[in-house]
Amino acid sequence: MRLIESALLAYYGTVGEYPYASQKPKWRTIECLEEFLPGWKQLECPATGAQYKFRIGGPFYNLIRIRGWNGSCKRNHGWIKDGMTTW
């Protein structure tokens, strides 16, 4: 989870905005972080083997949610708000 968080922050630092910032918040694959997250294909939910997805929203675009996603695992695996991480 922290690897995904770091990759999102690196993306933000390089591009100046989070991935899909100009689009409506929805769950996205981590594929867009390939440049910042080598080996992203191996990151998956330990409970179900589902690929992780992320969603960024909040009034100041400061709420990052990360979770495994498939029919068996639609729970939030963690979130980051104002730079604070909760799992």
VOBA-1610 file (N, C-alpha, C; in pm, whole numbers, padded with zeros to 5 digits, always signed):
BEGIN
Met+00083-00119+00000Met+00000+00000+00000Met+00087+00125+00000Arg+00192+00122+00078Arg+00280+00240+00085Arg+00353+00261-00048Leu+00381+00154-00119Leu+00443+00168-00252Leu+00350+00242-00347Ile+00222+00210-00342Ile+00125+00278-00427Ile+00114+00425-00387Glu+00109+00449-00257Glu+00104+00588-00208Glu+00226+00665-00256Ser+00344+00607-00243Ser+00467+00674-00287Ser+00466+00701-00436Ala+00416+00605-00514Ala+00409+00624-00660Ala+00312+00736-00695Leu+00199+00744-00625Leu+00104+00854-00650Leu+00165+00989-00617Leu+00240+00994-00508Leu+00305+01120-00470Leu+00416+01157-00568Ala+00490+01057-00618Ala+00593+01082-00718Ala+00531+01132-00848Tyr+00420+01072-00887Tyr+00346+01116-01005Tyr+00306+01262-00988Tyr+00250+01293-00872Tyr+00207+01431-00844Tyr+00328+01526-00851Gly+00440+01486-00793Gly+00558+01570-00793Gly+00614+01594-00932Thr+00599+01497-01021Thr+00651+01509-01157Thr+00554+01581-01250Val+00426+01546-01243Val+00327+01597-01338Val+00257+01722-01286Gly+00249+01737-01154Gly+00184+01854-01097Gly+00038+01832-01060Glu-00012+01712-01083Glu-00147+01674-01044Glu-00152+01523-01035Tyr-00255+01472-00967Tyr-00270+01327-00957Tyr-00325+01271-01088Pro-00304+01140-01113Pro-00360+01081-01234Pro-00511+01102-01241Tyr-00560+01136-01356Tyr-00703+01156-01382Tyr-00763+01272-01302Ala-00681+01367-01261Ala-00728+01478-01177Ala-00838+01559-01245Ser-00836+01565-01376Ser-00936+01646-01446Ser-01065+01569-01472Gln-01070+01444-01427Gln-01188+01362-01450Gln-01261+01335-01320Lys-01384+01291-01330Lys-01464+01259-01213Lys-01396+01149-01131Pro-01391+01162-00997Pro-01327+01058-00916Pro-01398+00924-00932Lys-01322+00822-00963Lys-01372+00686-00967Lys-01255+00592-00948Trp-01281+00467-00925Trp-01174+00370-00903Trp-01095+00349-01031Arg-00963+00360-01021Arg-00872+00347-01135Arg-00769+00238-01108Thr-00721+00176-01213Thr-00614+00077-01196Thr-00483+00149-01172Ile-00388+00078-01115Ile-00257+00139-01088Ile-00165+00133-01210Glu-00216+00086-01321Glu-00138+00077-01444Glu-00079+00213-01484Cys-00150+00320-01457Cys-00103+00454-01495Cys+00022+00495-01416Leu+00056+00420-01313Leu+00173+00450-01230Leu+00295+00369-01270Glu+00288+00301-01383Glu+00394+00210-01426Glu+00533+00275-01420Glu+00545+00398-01463Glu+00674+00468-01462Glu+00728+00488-01320Phe+00638+00503-01225Phe+00676+00533-01087Phe+00669+00411-00996Leu+00620+00300-01049Leu+00596+00181-00968Leu+00635+00055-01045Pro+00768+00033-01061Pro+00810-00088-01132Pro+00755-00211-01061Gly+00712-00306-01137Gly+00657-00428-01080Gly+00514-00414-01033Trp+00442-00314-01082Trp+00305-00289-01037Trp+00214-00408-01062Lys+00244-00489-01163Lys+00157-00603-01194Lys+00158-00708-01083Gln+00263-00708-01001Gln+00272-00806-00894Gln+00200-00761-00766Leu+00157-00635-00760Leu+00088-00586-00641Leu-00059-00628-00647Glu-00100-00701-00545Glu-00238-00749-00544Glu-00286-00769-00400Cys-00414-00774-00385Cys-00478-00797-00257Cys-00436-00933-00203Pro-00383-00940-00080Pro-00340-01070-00028Pro-00456-01166-00003Ala-00575-01114+00019Ala-00690-01200+00048Ala-00749-01263-00078Thr-00750-01190-00190Thr-00819-01239-00309Thr-00732-01248-00433Gly-00615-01186-00431Gly-00530-01183-00549Gly-00572-01079-00651Ala-00668-00992-00615Ala-00716-00889-00707Ala-00615-00776-00718Gln-00606-00718-00837Gln-00522-00601-00856Gln-00574-00486-00771Tyr-00484-00405-00720Tyr-00525-00287-00644Tyr-00576-00178-00737Lys-00666-00096-00685Lys-00714+00023-00754Lys-00707+00138-00656Phe-00712+00259-00709Phe-00710+00377-00624Phe-00818+00474-00668Arg-00852+00561-00576Arg-00950+00666-00604Arg-00905+00789-00527Ile-00908+00903-00591Ile-00868+01028-00526Ile-00986+01124-00532Gly-01020+01179-00418Gly-01132+01272-00410Gly-01115+01362-00290Gly-01226+01404-00236Gly-01223+01495-00122Gly-01231+01639-00168Pro-01268+01728-00077Pro-01288+01867-00116Pro-01161+01935-00167Phe-01045+01888-00123Phe-00919+01947-00166Phe-00835+01847-00245Tyr-00903+01744-00297Tyr-00836+01637-00371Tyr-00722+01579-00287Asn-00752+01557-00160Asn-00651+01511-00067Asn-00683+01376-00003Leu-00786+01309-00053Leu-00825+01181+00003Leu-00796+01072-00100Ile-00695+00993-00073Ile-00655+00884-00162Ile-00701+00755-00097Arg-00777+00675-00168Arg-00820+00545-00119Arg-00758+00438-00208Ile-00713+00330-00147Ile-00651+00220-00220Ile-00718+00092-00173Arg-00755+00005-00268Arg-00812-00124-00228Arg-00795-00229-00336Gly-00804-00354-00292Gly-00810-00465-00387Gly-00952-00468-00442Trp-00968-00514-00561Trp-01100-00505-00620Trp-01132-00627-00706Asn-01231-00700-00664Asn-01299-00799-00746Asn-01426-00838-00672Gly-01496-00936-00719Gly-01622-00973-00656Gly-01609-01012-00510Ser-01492-01060-00471Ser-01472-01105-00333Ser-01418-00997-00241Cys-01357-00895-00296Cys-01290-00797-00210Cys-01321-00656-00259Lys-01423-00596-00203Lys-01455-00459-00239Lys-01443-00370-00116Arg-01356-00409-00024Arg-01338-00327+00095Arg-01217-00237+00078Asn-01220-00131+00148Asn-01110-00036+00143Asn-00991-00095+00217His-00874-00098+00157His-00754-00148+00221His-00678-00037+00293Gly-00712+00085+00270Gly-00644+00194+00336Gly-00678+00326+00272Trp-00648+00434+00342Trp-00671+00566+00284Trp-00567+00663+00336Ile-00546+00765+00260Ile-00450+00870+00293Ile-00524+01001+00284Lys-00521+01079+00388Lys-00586+01210+00387Lys-00490+01309+00448Asp-00466+01419+00376Asp-00373+01523+00423Asp-00238+01466+00459Gly-00194+01365+00384Gly-00063+01306+00408Gly-00059+01205+00520Met-00170+01180+00586Met-00175+01082+00696Met-00232+00952+00640Thr-00165+00841+00667Thr-00206+00711+00615Thr-00276+00632+00723Thr-00387+00569+00688Thr-00460+00479+00777Thr-00487+00350+00704Trp-00462+00238+00767Trp-00486+00107+00704Trp-00586+00031+00784
//
